[in-house]
Amino acid sequence: MKTADFDFELPSELIALRPAAQRDGSRLLVLHRTGGLEHRYFRDIGDYIGSGDMLVLNDTKVLPVRLIGTKPSGGKADIILVREEPDGGWEVLCRGRYEGLVKLRNGITAELSFSASETPGKGIKRHLVFRSSLSANINDILELCGSMPLPPYIKRRPDGEDLDRYQTVYAERPGSIADTTAGLHFYDQIIRRLTDKGVIIRKITLHVGPGTFIPVTAEHADEHKMQAEFFEIAASLKEEIAAVKRMGKRVIMTGTTATRALEGCLSGRYDRSASVREGSFSGQTDIFIRPGHTFLAADALITNFHLPRSTPLMLASAFCSLEKLMAAYREAIARDYRFFSYGDAMLIL
């Protein structure tokens, strides 16, 4: 399919710049693959998940990896740490052509430089090196200097509200540079009510990196290459899923990241060279789910409204068909649903 097939026009005022006042106060568009739409609120999610169903959550935790600093010229440098490199530097996302020192908060400085393989201005730089007595302790640096890495379409500085709301209530394992936004609508009481109802809650991990949100620029979607991201899944989950399906119950996935982790594991599409804890499957998966994919686990999908030409949009369209998804998006736009990370939710059944 052509990447242009996954394009759509969105009025800028429908991009959510702040979360809903209450996590479960977001709207919920229910898309039935057999036909039909319903307009609900996320607090109604329990009406669609029954006893014996399994709800799968991604328990990754977003780190405050956004560093906003000042160049010697007085200009601003906006940096997101991606991963530590063997030489002690960091791979980072940062626009522009600047190389040199950046002054961060609390007296900490860093130095930006391009690697030989990078082209200036393309958004990715390598070898950011901290110049501080704290350089051996990244957690201290992030506590002193870091902010939550809000997406670039949220055109404001991150603040204290984002420390709480750009994080799921069940986040446990630090490692992501962007949030698993479908999970932002849950809060503890919803999860407790589902558990009391007999819903099986299971957590898996996929640490969100650039692979999730780098836009597809190839003319044909099949030509896009996903960057690998780390996942970990309990080995027992495979049999639990099989047991749920034998009972005629469903596996409901929360978010495209959890879906990619589980589908990558079940299909064997991952690099097994990563360290594995006893009783779990883990590794780096670069699975790219798009129309034509046969889902091995997911029977329903909770997700947000995604960016045009994005890999999460392609995954959602693989689950329900591009035609049905685009029709649902047109309906959402007509009814002023809020889009993207802090926006409203969809449930695809």
N, C-alpha and C positions, 0 to 999 in steps of 0.2 A: 504494500500500500504506500501511497505517497504521503510524505509528512504533512503536506498541505491539507490532506483530508482531515487532519486533527486540529484544524484551525477554527477559531470562532471569534466573533467580535463581542467584547465585553465593555459596557459603559464603566468608566473609571470610578464612578461613585459607588459601584457595587463591590469594589475591592475593600474588604474589611481591614481597617487600620487598628481596631481594638477588638478584644473579645466581647462576646455577649456579657451582660451584667452578671448572669449566672451561667455556670458551665452547661447545665441541662436546658437553658433557656434558648439555645440555638434552634432554628427551624430544622425540620427533618423532612426531606423529600423521599418518599418511599416509591421505588421503581420496581414494579413487578415484571419480571422477564416474560411472563405469559401475557402481559398487556395491562396497562392501567397505571395511574399515578395517584398517590395520596399525599396530602399536605398535613404534616403533623409537627410536633415539637420533640426535641430529643428526649425529654422526660417521658415520652410515650414508648421508648425503645423496648421496654419490657413486654409490650403487647405483641411483639413479633418474635420473641425468643422464649421457647418453652422448656419445661422440665426435661432433662436428658440431653438437650442441645449443648454443644460446646462452644464457648466464646473464647477466642484466642486474642491475647493482648501482647503488644511489644513493650517490654519493660525497660527499654533503653532510657538513659537519662541524658538530657542536653547539658553540655558544659558551657559556661560563660566565656566562649572562645573568641568573642569579638573584641578587638583592641582598637580603640580610637586614639590616635596619637597626632603629634605635631611635627612637621618637618622643620628644618632650620629656616626655611623661607617663611614660615608661619602658616603654610598650607596644611590641610588635614590629610592624614593617612588612615584609611579604614581597612582593617586587616582581620581576617578570620583564620585562626589556626586550623589546620587539617590533620596533620599527623607528624609525630616526631621522626626524624631521620637518623640513621646510624651515626652520623658525625656530630650529633647533638643539636643540629639546627632543626628548623621546622618547615614543612611544606605549608604554604599559606595561600589563601585567595586574597588578591588585592589588585584593584584596577590601576591603570596608569603605567607610566614609564619610570617612575622615580626609583632610584637606588641610593641608599645611604642611611644615615641615622634617623630614627624616629623617637621622639620623646613621649613616653607614656605617663600615666599618672603615678604619683607617689615616688618620683625620682627614678623610675625604671626606664631604661632606654633599650632600643633594639636596632638592629641593622638589617636592612633589606637588600637582597641581591638576587639577580636572575641566575638560574642554572644555565649551563651551556645549551641545553636542549629547548629552552623556553624562548618564546618570542615576546619582547616587551609589549605591553598593552593588551595582551590577550586574557588577562585576568588571573593567571596563575603564576606565582613566583615561588621560588624555593630559597632555602637557606636563610630564613630569618633567625638571627642569633640574638639572644638577650644579653645585655651588658649590665649585669646587676649581681650583687652578692646573693640574690635569691635564684640565680639562674639554674641551680640544681633542683629547685622545687617548683614545678610548674603550677601546683595547686595554690601555693602562696601568691604567685604572680597573677593567676586568674582571679583570686580573691581581691587583690589590690587593684587590678587594672581591667578585669574582664567585664563584659556585658553580654546579655543574651544575643545570639546571632539571628536577629530577625531577618526575614527575607528582604531583598532589595526593593520589592514593590511596596513594602510598608515604609513610607517615606517620612520617618521620624526616628529620633534617637530612642533606643531601648531605655526603659525606666524600671522602677521598683515593681510595678504591676506585672511586668513581663517575667520577672524572676519567678513568680508564682504561676501565672497563667500560660506562659509558653513552656509548659511542662505538664505531663500527665500526672494524675494523683498517684498512680501506681509505678512511677519511674523508680528504678532501683539500681541499675547498672550504668555508671557513667561511661560515655563514649561517643555521643552523637554531636554533630555540628548543626543539626536542624531537627525540628520536632516531628513526631509521628502524629500529625494533626487530627486524624480521625479520633484519636483517644482523648483529645482535649475536652470533649463533651461529657466524658464520664466524671462522676465524683463518687466518693466512698459509699454514699447511701444507695446509689443506683446499683453498684456492684454487690452490696450487701443484700439488696432486695432480690437480685437475680440469683444469688447463691441460695438464699432462703427458699426460692421458688424451685430449686433443683437444677439450675443451670450449672454446668461444669465450667469453671474458669481455669484457663491454663495460660501461662506466660512463656513467651519465647523472647529471644533477643536478636535484633538486627541493629547495629550501630549505623546510623544514617551518615553517609559521607557525600562527597560531590556526585557520586554515581546516581543518587536518587533525583537530584534537582538540576543537573546539567541539561540544558535544552537540546533537543534533537535538531541538528542542523543539516543532516544528510537529506538529499532529495527524496530518497526512499527510506522508510522507517527501518527496513531490514538491514540497512547499511550502518545503523547506529551501534556503537559498542558501549556497553555499560561498564563503568568502573566498578571493580569488585568491592564489596563491603562485608565486614565480619558479622557472622551470625553464630548463635549457639541455641540448640534445642535439646531438651531431655530425650534420651533414647527411648524412653517408655511412651512418648507421645504418639509414635507411629501406631502402636497397638491400641492405644486409647482411641485414636481417631477411627481405626478399623472397627472397634467395638461400638462406637457411637453410630456409625453407618449401618452396622448389622442390626441395630435396634430401630432403624428407620428414622433416626434423629439427624440433626444437621450440625455442620461445623460452620460457625459464623466468624469470619475474619474481621478484625478491627484494623483497617488501614492497609495500604498497598505495601508498606515495608514488612509487616508481619506476613502478608501473603507471599511476597518474594522470598522471604526466609524459608517458609514452610515448603513452598513449591520447589525452591532450589534444592532443599534437603531431600525431599521425597523423590525428585527426579534424578538425583545424583549430580546436579549441576553445581558443583562447588569444588574448591581446592582443599584437599584434606591435609595439606602440609601444616596448617595452623595447629597449635597445641590443643589437645582435647582433654577436658576434664572427664574423670570417670563417670560413666552413666550418661554421656551426652554426645551429640554430634555437633561439631563446630568447624568453621573454616571460612573461606572467602568465597562468596557467590557473586557471579556477574550475570545471573539469569535476567533476561530481558523479556518480559511477558507482554505480548501484543496480540492482536487478533489472530486466531488460529491456534492459540495455546489450549491444551486440554488440561483443565484443572484437576489435580489429584486429591485435594483436600477441601477446598472452599465450596460451600453450598450457598452461602450468602456473604455479602460484603458491606461493611460499614466504611464509608469513605467521605472525603470532603469534595468540594468542587475544585478542579485542578486547572492549572495553567494550560493555555493552548500549546500544542506541539510538545507536551511533556510526557515523560515515560509513565508517571502515575495515571495520566489521562488515557494512555494507550492500554495500560493494564485494566482499568475500569471498563474500557470499551471491549476488551477481550472477554470480559465476564458477562456482558449483556448485549453485545453488538454495538458497533459504532452508530448505526442508525438510531437505535433506541436511546443511547446515551445522549446523542446530540439533540434529539427531540426533548429529552428531559432537561437538558441545559437551556434550551430555548424557553421552555416553560418556567424554569427557575429565574431566568433573566426577566421574563415578562412579569413575574410576581415579585421582583426585587429581592430575591435571595442574596445573601452576602457570600462572596467568593473567597477562595484561597485559604491560607493557614488559619486565620482567625474567623473564618466564615462559617456558614451553615453546613449541615451534614446531609449525606444521602445514605439510604439503606437499599441495596439491590438484592432482591429476593428471587 
